[in-house]
Amino acid sequence: MSYRIGIDLMGGDQAPAEVVLGIRRYLDQTERPASLTLLGDASVVAPLLQQQNVAESAFTFHATTEVIGMNEHPT
């Protein structure tokens, strides 16, 4: 069975750096990783993925331009 996981790289504490670090750890510890779909600001995320040596073949990326702040209503 193949799994798909979507990950918002821009959300969470110390994002996106800590989220990318978590992805790196997941890939290192998993023999058959799920299909990852990453969402975030490409200009911010791309250098972090390269820094952590996350191969482009390990994920699909969907660039986003908007971020909902912690104090904003989501609608």
PDB file of N, CA, C and O in Angstrom:
ATOM      1  N   MET A   1       0.842  -1.162   0.000  1.00  0.00           N
ATOM      2  CA  MET A   1       0.000   0.000   0.000  1.00  0.00           C
ATOM      3  C   MET A   1       0.896   1.238   0.000  1.00  0.00           C
ATOM      4  O   MET A   1       1.902   1.284   0.709  1.00  0.00           O
ATOM      5  N   SER A   2       0.531   2.227  -0.789  1.00  0.00           N
ATOM      6  CA  SER A   2       1.277   3.475  -0.862  1.00  0.00           C
ATOM      7  C   SER A   2       0.483   4.587  -0.181  1.00  0.00           C
ATOM      8  O   SER A   2      -0.715   4.745  -0.415  1.00  0.00           O
ATOM      9  N   TYR A   3       1.160   5.342   0.650  1.00  0.00           N
ATOM     10  CA  TYR A   3       0.512   6.427   1.366  1.00  0.00           C
ATOM     11  C   TYR A   3       0.948   7.769   0.802  1.00  0.00           C
ATOM     12  O   TYR A   3       2.044   7.909   0.261  1.00  0.00           O
ATOM     13  N   ARG A   4       0.068   8.754   0.940  1.00  0.00           N
ATOM     14  CA  ARG A   4       0.374  10.124   0.564  1.00  0.00           C
ATOM     15  C   ARG A   4       0.238  11.000   1.803  1.00  0.00           C
ATOM     16  O   ARG A   4      -0.715  10.875   2.572  1.00  0.00           O
ATOM     17  N   ILE A   5       1.204  11.879   1.976  1.00  0.00           N
ATOM     18  CA  ILE A   5       1.177  12.799   3.105  1.00  0.00           C
ATOM     19  C   ILE A   5       1.384  14.216   2.572  1.00  0.00           C
ATOM     20  O   ILE A   5       2.353  14.480   1.861  1.00  0.00           O
ATOM     21  N   GLY A   6       0.475  15.122   2.917  1.00  0.00           N
ATOM     22  CA  GLY A   6       0.618  16.529   2.574  1.00  0.00           C
ATOM     23  C   GLY A   6       1.161  17.277   3.774  1.00  0.00           C
ATOM     24  O   GLY A   6       0.680  17.094   4.893  1.00  0.00           O
ATOM     25  N   ILE A   7       2.164  18.123   3.551  1.00  0.00           N
ATOM     26  CA  ILE A   7       2.813  18.829   4.655  1.00  0.00           C
ATOM     27  C   ILE A   7       2.859  20.322   4.365  1.00  0.00           C
ATOM     28  O   ILE A   7       3.418  20.753   3.356  1.00  0.00           O
ATOM     29  N   ASP A   8       2.261  21.114   5.268  1.00  0.00           N
ATOM     30  CA  ASP A   8       2.333  22.567   5.209  1.00  0.00           C
ATOM     31  C   ASP A   8       3.654  22.985   5.837  1.00  0.00           C
ATOM     32  O   ASP A   8       3.812  22.926   7.056  1.00  0.00           O
ATOM     33  N   LEU A   9       4.587  23.401   5.019  1.00  0.00           N
ATOM     34  CA  LEU A   9       5.915  23.760   5.511  1.00  0.00           C
ATOM     35  C   LEU A   9       5.944  25.088   6.253  1.00  0.00           C
ATOM     36  O   LEU A   9       6.891  25.358   6.991  1.00  0.00           O
ATOM     37  N   MET A  10       4.942  25.908   6.074  1.00  0.00           N
ATOM     38  CA  MET A  10       4.948  27.246   6.642  1.00  0.00           C
ATOM     39  C   MET A  10       4.263  27.317   8.008  1.00  0.00           C
ATOM     40  O   MET A  10       4.297  28.363   8.656  1.00  0.00           O
ATOM     41  N   GLY A  11       3.650  26.235   8.449  1.00  0.00           N
ATOM     42  CA  GLY A  11       2.924  26.252   9.709  1.00  0.00           C
ATOM     43  C   GLY A  11       3.686  25.560  10.824  1.00  0.00           C
ATOM     44  O   GLY A  11       4.440  24.619  10.576  1.00  0.00           O
ATOM     45  N   GLY A  12       3.494  26.019  12.042  1.00  0.00           N
ATOM     46  CA  GLY A  12       4.110  25.371  13.191  1.00  0.00           C
ATOM     47  C   GLY A  12       5.233  26.195  13.785  1.00  0.00           C
ATOM     48  O   GLY A  12       5.662  27.196  13.213  1.00  0.00           O
ATOM     49  N   ASP A  13       5.698  25.760  14.933  1.00  0.00           N
ATOM     50  CA  ASP A  13       6.784  26.451  15.625  1.00  0.00           C
ATOM     51  C   ASP A  13       8.084  26.305  14.840  1.00  0.00           C
ATOM     52  O   ASP A  13       8.417  25.214  14.377  1.00  0.00           O
ATOM     53  N   GLN A  14       8.799  27.379  14.695  1.00  0.00           N
ATOM     54  CA  GLN A  14      10.076  27.450  13.964  1.00  0.00           C
ATOM     55  C   GLN A  14       9.982  26.933  12.530  1.00  0.00           C
ATOM     56  O   GLN A  14      10.949  26.400  11.988  1.00  0.00           O
ATOM     57  N   ALA A  15       8.812  27.097  11.927  1.00  0.00           N
ATOM     58  CA  ALA A  15       8.641  26.682  10.531  1.00  0.00           C
ATOM     59  C   ALA A  15       9.277  27.720   9.619  1.00  0.00           C
ATOM     60  O   ALA A  15       9.316  28.899   9.971  1.00  0.00           O
ATOM     61  N   PRO A  16       9.759  27.326   8.498  1.00  0.00           N
ATOM     62  CA  PRO A  16       9.762  25.995   7.922  1.00  0.00           C
ATOM     63  C   PRO A  16      11.001  25.160   8.254  1.00  0.00           C
ATOM     64  O   PRO A  16      11.061  23.984   7.897  1.00  0.00           O
ATOM     65  N   ALA A  17      11.981  25.748   8.928  1.00  0.00           N
ATOM     66  CA  ALA A  17      13.239  25.027   9.172  1.00  0.00           C
ATOM     67  C   ALA A  17      13.034  23.724   9.935  1.00  0.00           C
ATOM     68  O   ALA A  17      13.588  22.695   9.548  1.00  0.00           O
ATOM     69  N   GLU A  18      12.255  23.745  11.005  1.00  0.00           N
ATOM     70  CA  GLU A  18      12.040  22.532  11.803  1.00  0.00           C
ATOM     71  C   GLU A  18      11.217  21.504  11.039  1.00  0.00           C
ATOM     72  O   GLU A  18      11.415  20.301  11.214  1.00  0.00           O
ATOM     73  N   VAL A  19      10.308  21.958  10.204  1.00  0.00           N
ATOM     74  CA  VAL A  19       9.490  21.024   9.409  1.00  0.00           C
ATOM     75  C   VAL A  19      10.383  20.300   8.405  1.00  0.00           C
ATOM     76  O   VAL A  19      10.262  19.088   8.221  1.00  0.00           O
ATOM     77  N   VAL A  20      11.275  21.039   7.759  1.00  0.00           N
ATOM     78  CA  VAL A  20      12.204  20.433   6.796  1.00  0.00           C
ATOM     79  C   VAL A  20      13.130  19.453   7.514  1.00  0.00           C
ATOM     80  O   VAL A  20      13.423  18.380   6.984  1.00  0.00           O
ATOM     81  N   LEU A  21      13.584  19.802   8.688  1.00  0.00           N
ATOM     82  CA  LEU A  21      14.428  18.886   9.468  1.00  0.00           C
ATOM     83  C   LEU A  21      13.666  17.599   9.784  1.00  0.00           C
ATOM     84  O   LEU A  21      14.232  16.508   9.715  1.00  0.00           O
ATOM     85  N   GLY A  22      12.393  17.726  10.127  1.00  0.00           N
ATOM     86  CA  GLY A  22      11.564  16.546  10.385  1.00  0.00           C
ATOM     87  C   GLY A  22      11.407  15.675   9.149  1.00  0.00           C
ATOM     88  O   GLY A  22      11.409  14.448   9.250  1.00  0.00           O
ATOM     89  N   ILE A  23      11.270  16.295   7.990  1.00  0.00           N
ATOM     90  CA  ILE A  23      11.175  15.537   6.736  1.00  0.00           C
ATOM     91  C   ILE A  23      12.470  14.765   6.502  1.00  0.00           C
ATOM     92  O   ILE A  23      12.440  13.590   6.136  1.00  0.00           O
ATOM     93  N   ARG A  24      13.601  15.424   6.715  1.00  0.00           N
ATOM     94  CA  ARG A  24      14.906  14.764   6.541  1.00  0.00           C
ATOM     95  C   ARG A  24      15.017  13.543   7.456  1.00  0.00           C
ATOM     96  O   ARG A  24      15.452  12.475   7.025  1.00  0.00           O
ATOM     97  N   ARG A  25      14.627  13.706   8.705  1.00  0.00           N
ATOM     98  CA  ARG A  25      14.685  12.587   9.665  1.00  0.00           C
ATOM     99  C   ARG A  25      13.753  11.456   9.240  1.00  0.00           C
ATOM    100  O   ARG A  25      14.116  10.281   9.312  1.00  0.00           O
ATOM    101  N   TYR A  26      12.562  11.815   8.802  1.00  0.00           N
ATOM    102  CA  TYR A  26      11.608  10.796   8.345  1.00  0.00           C
ATOM    103  C   TYR A  26      12.201   9.996   7.186  1.00  0.00           C
ATOM    104  O   TYR A  26      12.146   8.767   7.186  1.00  0.00           O
ATOM    105  N   LEU A  27      12.760  10.684   6.212  1.00  0.00           N
ATOM    106  CA  LEU A  27      13.327   9.998   5.049  1.00  0.00           C
ATOM    107  C   LEU A  27      14.512   9.119   5.434  1.00  0.00           C
ATOM    108  O   LEU A  27      14.703   8.047   4.860  1.00  0.00           O
ATOM    109  N   ASP A  28      15.305   9.568   6.399  1.00  0.00           N
ATOM    110  CA  ASP A  28      16.457   8.782   6.855  1.00  0.00           C
ATOM    111  C   ASP A  28      16.041   7.512   7.587  1.00  0.00           C
ATOM    112  O   ASP A  28      16.753   6.509   7.544  1.00  0.00           O
ATOM    113  N   GLN A  29      14.896   7.549   8.258  1.00  0.00           N
ATOM    114  CA  GLN A  29      14.486   6.443   9.113  1.00  0.00           C
ATOM    115  C   GLN A  29      13.440   5.520   8.488  1.00  0.00           C
ATOM    116  O   GLN A  29      13.001   4.565   9.129  1.00  0.00           O
ATOM    117  N   THR A  30      13.041   5.789   7.261  1.00  0.00           N
ATOM    118  CA  THR A  30      11.962   5.025   6.639  1.00  0.00           C
ATOM    119  C   THR A  30      12.475   4.305   5.404  1.00  0.00           C
ATOM    120  O   THR A  30      13.056   4.925   4.513  1.00  0.00           O
ATOM    121  N   GLU A  31      12.261   3.008   5.352  1.00  0.00           N
ATOM    122  CA  GLU A  31      12.708   2.237   4.194  1.00  0.00           C
ATOM    123  C   GLU A  31      11.867   2.514   2.953  1.00  0.00           C
ATOM    124  O   GLU A  31      12.398   2.632   1.849  1.00  0.00           O
ATOM    125  N   ARG A  32      10.559   2.618   3.139  1.00  0.00           N
ATOM    126  CA  ARG A  32       9.653   2.884   2.017  1.00  0.00           C
ATOM    127  C   ARG A  32       8.786   4.087   2.369  1.00  0.00           C
ATOM    128  O   ARG A  32       7.645   3.929   2.804  1.00  0.00           O
ATOM    129  N   PRO A  33       9.332   5.301   2.177  1.00  0.00           N
ATOM    130  CA  PRO A  33       8.589   6.496   2.592  1.00  0.00           C
ATOM    131  C   PRO A  33       7.321   6.711   1.770  1.00  0.00           C
ATOM    132  O   PRO A  33       7.206   6.273   0.625  1.00  0.00           O
ATOM    133  N   ALA A  34       6.388   7.394   2.394  1.00  0.00           N
ATOM    134  CA  ALA A  34       5.150   7.765   1.724  1.00  0.00           C
ATOM    135  C   ALA A  34       5.458   8.792   0.643  1.00  0.00           C
ATOM    136  O   ALA A  34       6.533   9.390   0.628  1.00  0.00           O
ATOM    137  N   SER A  35       4.516   8.986  -0.245  1.00  0.00           N
ATOM    138  CA  SER A  35       4.610  10.029  -1.252  1.00  0.00           C
ATOM    139  C   SER A  35       4.331  11.362  -0.557  1.00  0.00           C
ATOM    140  O   SER A  35       3.233  11.573  -0.040  1.00  0.00           O
ATOM    141  N   LEU A  36       5.311  12.256  -0.540  1.00  0.00           N
ATOM    142  CA  LEU A  36       5.181  13.518   0.176  1.00  0.00           C
ATOM    143  C   LEU A  36       4.791  14.641  -0.776  1.00  0.00           C
ATOM    144  O   LEU A  36       5.383  14.794  -1.845  1.00  0.00           O
ATOM    145  N   THR A  37       3.799  15.420  -0.384  1.00  0.00           N
ATOM    146  CA  THR A  37       3.427  16.629  -1.102  1.00  0.00           C
ATOM    147  C   THR A  37       3.686  17.790  -0.158  1.00  0.00           C
ATOM    148  O   THR A  37       3.041  17.914   0.884  1.00  0.00           O
ATOM    149  N   LEU A  38       4.639  18.643  -0.533  1.00  0.00           N
ATOM    150  CA  LEU A  38       5.037  19.760   0.305  1.00  0.00           C
ATOM    151  C   LEU A  38       4.405  21.042  -0.221  1.00  0.00           C
ATOM    152  O   LEU A  38       4.352  21.269  -1.430  1.00  0.00           O
ATOM    153  N   LEU A  39       3.926  21.880   0.702  1.00  0.00           N
ATOM    154  CA  LEU A  39       3.301  23.148   0.345  1.00  0.00           C
ATOM    155  C   LEU A  39       3.989  24.281   1.087  1.00  0.00           C
ATOM    156  O   LEU A  39       4.178  24.209   2.301  1.00  0.00           O
ATOM    157  N   GLY A  40       4.365  25.328   0.358  1.00  0.00           N
ATOM    158  CA  GLY A  40       4.995  26.460   1.018  1.00  0.00           C
ATOM    159  C   GLY A  40       5.569  27.456   0.040  1.00  0.00           C
ATOM    160  O   GLY A  40       5.405  27.326  -1.173  1.00  0.00           O
ATOM    161  N   ASP A  41       6.242  28.448   0.580  1.00  0.00           N
ATOM    162  CA  ASP A  41       6.874  29.505  -0.192  1.00  0.00           C
ATOM    163  C   ASP A  41       8.190  28.973  -0.752  1.00  0.00           C
ATOM    164  O   ASP A  41       9.138  28.731  -0.005  1.00  0.00           O
ATOM    165  N   ALA A  42       8.240  28.794  -2.056  1.00  0.00           N
ATOM    166  CA  ALA A  42       9.405  28.182  -2.697  1.00  0.00           C
ATOM    167  C   ALA A  42      10.694  28.945  -2.426  1.00  0.00           C
ATOM    168  O   ALA A  42      11.746  28.330  -2.256  1.00  0.00           O
ATOM    169  N   SER A  43      10.632  30.265  -2.383  1.00  0.00           N
ATOM    170  CA  SER A  43      11.851  31.052  -2.177  1.00  0.00           C
ATOM    171  C   SER A  43      12.439  30.851  -0.780  1.00  0.00           C
ATOM    172  O   SER A  43      13.639  31.035  -0.577  1.00  0.00           O
ATOM    173  N   VAL A  44      11.607  30.478   0.167  1.00  0.00           N
ATOM    174  CA  VAL A  44      12.058  30.238   1.538  1.00  0.00           C
ATOM    175  C   VAL A  44      12.435  28.774   1.742  1.00  0.00           C
ATOM    176  O   VAL A  44      13.423  28.458   2.405  1.00  0.00           O
ATOM    177  N   VAL A  45      11.636  27.895   1.164  1.00  0.00           N
ATOM    178  CA  VAL A  45      11.769  26.456   1.426  1.00  0.00           C
ATOM    179  C   VAL A  45      12.882  25.791   0.617  1.00  0.00           C
ATOM    180  O   VAL A  45      13.589  24.930   1.142  1.00  0.00           O
ATOM    181  N   ALA A  46      13.050  26.170  -0.637  1.00  0.00           N
ATOM    182  CA  ALA A  46      14.031  25.504  -1.509  1.00  0.00           C
ATOM    183  C   ALA A  46      15.434  25.475  -0.905  1.00  0.00           C
ATOM    184  O   ALA A  46      16.064  24.417  -0.911  1.00  0.00           O
ATOM    185  N   PRO A  47      15.950  26.588  -0.384  1.00  0.00           N
ATOM    186  CA  PRO A  47      17.293  26.521   0.211  1.00  0.00           C
ATOM    187  C   PRO A  47      17.375  25.585   1.417  1.00  0.00           C
ATOM    188  O   PRO A  47      18.395  24.931   1.633  1.00  0.00           O
ATOM    189  N   LEU A  48      16.309  25.523   2.191  1.00  0.00           N
ATOM    190  CA  LEU A  48      16.306  24.640   3.366  1.00  0.00           C
ATOM    191  C   LEU A  48      16.309  23.170   2.945  1.00  0.00           C
ATOM    192  O   LEU A  48      17.006  22.353   3.548  1.00  0.00           O
ATOM    193  N   LEU A  49      15.543  22.836   1.926  1.00  0.00           N
ATOM    194  CA  LEU A  49      15.522  21.457   1.423  1.00  0.00           C
ATOM    195  C   LEU A  49      16.894  21.072   0.875  1.00  0.00           C
ATOM    196  O   LEU A  49      17.356  19.950   1.085  1.00  0.00           O
ATOM    197  N   GLN A  50      17.542  21.999   0.173  1.00  0.00           N
ATOM    198  CA  GLN A  50      18.883  21.731  -0.355  1.00  0.00           C
ATOM    199  C   GLN A  50      19.888  21.582   0.783  1.00  0.00           C
ATOM    200  O   GLN A  50      20.746  20.700   0.753  1.00  0.00           O
ATOM    201  N   GLN A  51      19.774  22.446   1.780  1.00  0.00           N
ATOM    202  CA  GLN A  51      20.691  22.395   2.926  1.00  0.00           C
ATOM    203  C   GLN A  51      20.608  21.054   3.649  1.00  0.00           C
ATOM    204  O   GLN A  51      21.620  20.544   4.129  1.00  0.00           O
ATOM    205  N   GLN A  52      19.403  20.481   3.729  1.00  0.00           N
ATOM    206  CA  GLN A  52      19.204  19.194   4.405  1.00  0.00           C
ATOM    207  C   GLN A  52      19.364  18.008   3.438  1.00  0.00           C
ATOM    208  O   GLN A  52      19.118  16.861   3.814  1.00  0.00           O
ATOM    209  N   ASN A  53      19.771  18.285   2.213  1.00  0.00           N
ATOM    210  CA  ASN A  53      19.984  17.242   1.199  1.00  0.00           C
ATOM    211  C   ASN A  53      18.748  16.382   0.975  1.00  0.00           C
ATOM    212  O   ASN A  53      18.847  15.161   0.863  1.00  0.00           O
ATOM    213  N   VAL A  54      17.592  17.020   0.909  1.00  0.00           N
ATOM    214  CA  VAL A  54      16.351  16.309   0.596  1.00  0.00           C
ATOM    215  C   VAL A  54      16.239  16.266  -0.924  1.00  0.00           C
ATOM    216  O   VAL A  54      16.057  17.296  -1.573  1.00  0.00           O
ATOM    217  N   ALA A  55      16.350  15.070  -1.483  1.00  0.00           N
ATOM    218  CA  ALA A  55      16.329  14.905  -2.939  1.00  0.00           C
ATOM    219  C   ALA A  55      14.981  15.318  -3.517  1.00  0.00           C
ATOM    220  O   ALA A  55      13.935  15.034  -2.934  1.00  0.00           O
ATOM    221  N   GLU A  56      15.010  15.984  -4.659  1.00  0.00           N
ATOM    222  CA  GLU A  56      13.773  16.415  -5.306  1.00  0.00           C
ATOM    223  C   GLU A  56      12.878  15.233  -5.668  1.00  0.00           C
ATOM    224  O   GLU A  56      11.665  15.393  -5.803  1.00  0.00           O
ATOM    225  N   SER A  57      13.454  14.075  -5.821  1.00  0.00           N
ATOM    226  CA  SER A  57      12.665  12.879  -6.146  1.00  0.00           C
ATOM    227  C   SER A  57      11.866  12.378  -4.950  1.00  0.00           C
ATOM    228  O   SER A  57      11.012  11.504  -5.098  1.00  0.00           O
ATOM    229  N   ALA A  58      12.137  12.925  -3.759  1.00  0.00           N
ATOM    230  CA  ALA A  58      11.472  12.462  -2.543  1.00  0.00           C
ATOM    231  C   ALA A  58      10.130  13.145  -2.300  1.00  0.00           C
ATOM    232  O   ALA A  58       9.399  12.758  -1.388  1.00  0.00           O
ATOM    233  N   PHE A  59       9.795  14.157  -3.102  1.00  0.00           N
ATOM    234  CA  PHE A  59       8.575  14.907  -2.844  1.00  0.00           C
ATOM    235  C   PHE A  59       8.040  15.569  -4.103  1.00  0.00           C
ATOM    236  O   PHE A  59       8.734  15.687  -5.113  1.00  0.00           O
ATOM    237  N   THR A  60       6.788  15.996  -4.014  1.00  0.00           N
ATOM    238  CA  THR A  60       6.160  16.873  -4.994  1.00  0.00           C
ATOM    239  C   THR A  60       5.958  18.198  -4.282  1.00  0.00           C
ATOM    240  O   THR A  60       5.558  18.220  -3.118  1.00  0.00           O
ATOM    241  N   PHE A  61       6.231  19.310  -4.968  1.00  0.00           N
ATOM    242  CA  PHE A  61       6.130  20.615  -4.320  1.00  0.00           C
ATOM    243  C   PHE A  61       5.051  21.461  -4.974  1.00  0.00           C
ATOM    244  O   PHE A  61       4.971  21.548  -6.200  1.00  0.00           O
ATOM    245  N   HIS A  62       4.222  22.083  -4.144  1.00  0.00           N
ATOM    246  CA  HIS A  62       3.212  23.033  -4.607  1.00  0.00           C
ATOM    247  C   HIS A  62       3.514  24.375  -3.947  1.00  0.00           C
ATOM    248  O   HIS A  62       3.401  24.526  -2.730  1.00  0.00           O
ATOM    249  N   ALA A  63       3.898  25.343  -4.773  1.00  0.00           N
ATOM    250  CA  ALA A  63       4.240  26.659  -4.254  1.00  0.00           C
ATOM    251  C   ALA A  63       2.984  27.413  -3.825  1.00  0.00           C
ATOM    252  O   ALA A  63       1.957  27.379  -4.502  1.00  0.00           O
ATOM    253  N   THR A  64       3.090  28.082  -2.702  1.00  0.00           N
ATOM    254  CA  THR A  64       2.001  28.915  -2.200  1.00  0.00           C
ATOM    255  C   THR A  64       2.535  30.329  -1.992  1.00  0.00           C
ATOM    256  O   THR A  64       3.733  30.532  -1.793  1.00  0.00           O
ATOM    257  N   THR A  65       1.631  31.295  -2.043  1.00  0.00           N
ATOM    258  CA  THR A  65       2.060  32.678  -1.869  1.00  0.00           C
ATOM    259  C   THR A  65       1.417  33.326  -0.648  1.00  0.00           C
ATOM    260  O   THR A  65       1.836  34.407  -0.234  1.00  0.00           O
ATOM    261  N   GLU A  66       0.427  32.695  -0.079  1.00  0.00           N
ATOM    262  CA  GLU A  66      -0.265  33.270   1.068  1.00  0.00           C
ATOM    263  C   GLU A  66      -0.022  32.435   2.313  1.00  0.00           C
ATOM    264  O   GLU A  66       0.053  31.207   2.257  1.00  0.00           O
ATOM    265  N   VAL A  67       0.098  33.127   3.433  1.00  0.00           N
ATOM    266  CA  VAL A  67       0.256  32.466   4.724  1.00  0.00           C
ATOM    267  C   VAL A  67      -0.773  33.066   5.663  1.00  0.00           C
ATOM    268  O   VAL A  67      -0.905  34.288   5.737  1.00  0.00           O
ATOM    269  N   ILE A  68      -1.497  32.231   6.377  1.00  0.00           N
ATOM    270  CA  ILE A  68      -2.456  32.697   7.374  1.00  0.00           C
ATOM    271  C   ILE A  68      -1.714  32.809   8.698  1.00  0.00           C
ATOM    272  O   ILE A  68      -1.176  31.826   9.208  1.00  0.00           O
ATOM    273  N   GLY A  69      -1.692  34.006   9.241  1.00  0.00           N
ATOM    274  CA  GLY A  69      -0.992  34.245  10.507  1.00  0.00           C
ATOM    275  C   GLY A  69      -1.725  33.618  11.679  1.00  0.00           C
ATOM    276  O   GLY A  69      -2.904  33.278  11.577  1.00  0.00           O
ATOM    277  N   MET A  70      -1.026  33.468  12.783  1.00  0.00           N
ATOM    278  CA  MET A  70      -1.601  32.841  13.980  1.00  0.00           C
ATOM    279  C   MET A  70      -2.822  33.595  14.510  1.00  0.00           C
ATOM    280  O   MET A  70      -3.732  32.982  15.068  1.00  0.00           O
ATOM    281  N   ASN A  71      -2.849  34.915  14.339  1.00  0.00           N
ATOM    282  CA  ASN A  71      -3.947  35.713  14.874  1.00  0.00           C
ATOM    283  C   ASN A  71      -5.042  36.000  13.858  1.00  0.00           C
ATOM    284  O   ASN A  71      -5.993  36.721  14.161  1.00  0.00           O
ATOM    285  N   GLU A  72      -4.920  35.441  12.653  1.00  0.00           N
ATOM    286  CA  GLU A  72      -5.918  35.677  11.626  1.00  0.00           C
ATOM    287  C   GLU A  72      -7.000  34.611  11.665  1.00  0.00           C
ATOM    288  O   GLU A  72      -6.740  33.454  11.994  1.00  0.00           O
ATOM    289  N   HIS A  73      -8.216  35.017  11.325  1.00  0.00           N
ATOM    290  CA  HIS A  73      -9.307  34.061  11.190  1.00  0.00           C
ATOM    291  C   HIS A  73      -9.110  33.326   9.864  1.00  0.00           C
ATOM    292  O   HIS A  73      -8.884  33.987   8.851  1.00  0.00           O
ATOM    293  N   PRO A  74      -9.183  32.013   9.820  1.00  0.00           N
ATOM    294  CA  PRO A  74      -8.860  31.262   8.605  1.00  0.00           C
ATOM    295  C   PRO A  74      -9.793  31.505   7.417  1.00  0.00           C
ATOM    296  O   PRO A  74      -9.438  31.191   6.281  1.00  0.00           O
ATOM    297  N   THR A  75     -10.973  32.056   7.666  1.00  0.00           N
ATOM    298  CA  THR A  75     -11.862  32.311   6.523  1.00  0.00           C
ATOM    299  C   THR A  75     -11.688  33.725   6.036  1.00  0.00           C
ATOM    300  O   THR A  75     -12.347  34.135   5.081  1.00  0.00           O
TER     301      THR A  75
END
